[in-house]
Each structure stands twice: as C-alpha cells, then as structure tokens.
C-alpha cells in the first residue's frame, strides 16, 4: 500500500525479480516505475488488480430568493379645483404619467366621485396602471397634503398592511387601486387641504419583484474610467502644448488634437479648410477668462470645475452667473454635453433674481427645457410680481420682447386670469402686453 497526494493505490504486484516480460534488473528502477504506470493506465497488470479510489467533498453551494419593492413617488398638484367640479360622476382629472418599476402609472382624481350611488358626496382618488402589464403586484400610498403648515396630512397607505393582506395585484392595463370614498366633499372644501383653489396629492408606488441571488465565483472590482484625470493632468502639466489662447489679457495653453476631438468648432478653426492663418496663437473675443478656463477644464476632464474656487465667490448667485456664461460658451463651441449640464444646473437653481436673465439666455441658445422651467416659475402668482421688479426683467423686456407675450399666455393658461406683465415704477402702474400684443396698463 502506498499513499501519495490523497490517491490510494492498492497494488498486488508480483516480485519485481520475476516480472516477465520484460526483464528488469535491480540497477534500473526507472524502467520498473514506467512499466507499473503503463500497466495502471491500461487497466491492469496481467491477472493482478489495481484499485484506485479518491475521496473529495463537493463544495457547498448557496442561493437566496429575494422579494423586494422598487419604490417611486409622484407629486400631483390640482389647480382650479372649483372649476373641475361638475364634470360628471365617473369622470376624472389625471396627473401626468410617471414610471416606477418598469411600469407607467397615473393618478386619477374624481371631483364628483367614481360611483353613482354616492351622488357626488365624496371625491374619489385612485392610482392606475397606465401601461401594458399582467398581474402586476404593488403596494400603494396616497397622501392628501395639509397646506396649512400643520403637517396633518391625510394618509391612506397600503405599505403598512403588507403583512396582513400582501401586495395588491393589478390584472391588466387600466386596473386601479384607491378609494371611492376618499374624502367627503363638503368637508374637503372647508379644510386645510384646499388652499387657493388647489389640492396637492403625493403618491408612492412600490412594485414588487423577485430575484435569485447566488454568490459569484469570481468577483473583481473594476475601477471607474479615469481617462478624464489623465487628460486633465496633461492640461495642468503644460507638456507638448501647441496652441495658445489669449482671453481678456490671460493666456491659456492647450493641445490642438484634444480640442479638435472634443469640439467641432475647434476642429474647424484649427484643422478645417477655413482655419485661422495663425493656429498657434488665437485671441478669443467676447468671453471672460474664468469662463474660458472652465471651458478648457471641461474639455479635458469632462467635468465641471469647482465654481467657488474658480470665481473666488461662494454665493449661489455667482455660481448661477458662471453657469449662464458657460452655457453660452458651450453653445458657441458645440459642446452639447456641457450645454445640457449647464441647462440642468440652471433649471435647479431658478430664483426670483435670476429667472428673467436665465429665460432670455434659454431663448437665445434654444434651451427648450430650461425655457419651460423659467416660464413655469415666473408665472406662479406668488413669484410674478417680484420677478417684474428685478433688473433682469428690464433686460428681458429689451432683449426678448416676444417672451413677454409667451409669459402672459403661459400665465393665462395656468391661472385663467388676465395678468399684466411688465413694470414701469410710476404710481404702481404696470405696463404690459395682452395676448394680442397690445400695450395695456393696470393698477395693482
């Protein structure tokens, strides 16, 4: 019996001195070893048996079934509640659709109720599956917001009852979950839930899904791309630069190939048939040096620089101003991703003092989403008068007078009232434009 590396060989071999054929001598043990191995591979040595056994445990495996929800929220604001009354029992006012868990949903508000038997005594509120789906399981929550600031919201939640009844199953498109008798209408109309003829409903949907997790045999974390850092280091080092830009008295060195790869305008300026005669030194007009520096930073790093560090100012207004200039620069040099980043940032930072200038900028550079956000903000009754008192509104009136008509039309659509647009601070008189373009005056 010999044991080696976990393999047991039970060899019942004849005396090596009598093995025949072939003959082995005591002085040649290697031939004997080769002969034994050869006979093992072929399945035996004459009449003698060779038994090989291996003992090895199979590895234990694990898996887990995980059932969880993908949650999403939507806020639905119903302006003009009183005007929605009387549309008829079973008819609803719908929110915009929204996506949760791969399905499209909508909120349906029934001002006169959903059921004929209630005879408009209650308002009804439902969440509806608005996309194709079969047996979609979900949890829901509907909250009618208290607009008095007391925080006494009316909450109807399915999430807390999940252990009792399980998720709700929506069989097909158009299936709904909600309440026919959500709130008694006469109580709603005298409550803190209704303010300025407006209701606000918050909705939460949790779509149930299952997955099976098993441990990965090999898991190697891959770091994110750092190509931007490498190009940024190239810019900061100044090595091998071949073009210099003079901007408002400051000089910036860069690399032609990098600029051409990132910007179609730079590509035409540096390598196109109409390229500048001197492509080693270029003077940039109508741009501030910090803005061009931020532009170069994005071209190399593919990231926005720290605005506070760049401008030396910590105010939000300064950051907004830099984003406005950078958006114009991005449009000038055909940097679409930078333009969209600036557009998104400006959309999030709209204020009374900046909305007018941002609106003019959006119009000039064809930023339709930003323009829509500015119009919506400026048209709010609580914002409009304050916006008209800003210097930016005067600039808007001078540079883009057509936007005043659009703003008025937006206000008229959202409030269904005639609203005056522009101010000339004289005895409280406002000078504006009606929907037909005529100049009108009205005292506030």
PyMOL commands that set and color helices and strands:
alter all, ss='L'
color gray80, all
select helices_A, chain A and resi 29-42+81-84+116-118+159-165+185-188+227-237+256-262+264-271+289-301+307-311+316-332+336-348+355-364+368-378+381-388+391-399+401-415
alter helices_A, ss='H'
color red, helices_A
select strands_A, chain A and resi 2-4+7-11+50-54+63-79+93-94+98-100+103-110+122-129+136-144+154-157+168-170+176-184+198-214+243-247+250-254+281-284+422-426+429-433+439-443
alter strands_A, ss='S'
color yellow, strands_A
deselect
rebuild
show_as cartoon
